[in-house]
Amino acid sequence: MAAQPTDPVVAAFVAALNAGDRDAFFALLTDDATMTDDGTERDLAAWTDKEIFSAAGHMDVESVAPDGRSLVATYTNSTWGGMRTRWSFTVDGDRISHFDTGQA
């Protein structure tokens, strides 16, 4: 059975990503949100378009940290196939100001 994110903002992020809902996804991010991939700063709009929205990205959450803001998931997209990834989120109120992802 898949794990469920316990932080409601992180849960909404996963749901929007899995639904391919670009509007809901970006509504969850602060106006100045940033992201890193394996510790390298990326252009958030370009990265999400390439790795999520134009590649049918999908997360199957395996485990969630006690704070609810870090998780391990099998991430699958049409470019890379499936891979075990880690995700961590900085939540500011009801929005995400930064997320980091990379291979787990």
Buried (B, 14 or more C-beta within 10 A) or exposed (E): EEEEBBBEBBBBBBBBBBEBEBEBBBEBBBEEBBBBBEEEEBEBEEBBEBBBBEBEBBBEBBEBBEEBBBBBBBBBBEEEEEEEBBBBBBBBEEBBBBBBBBEB
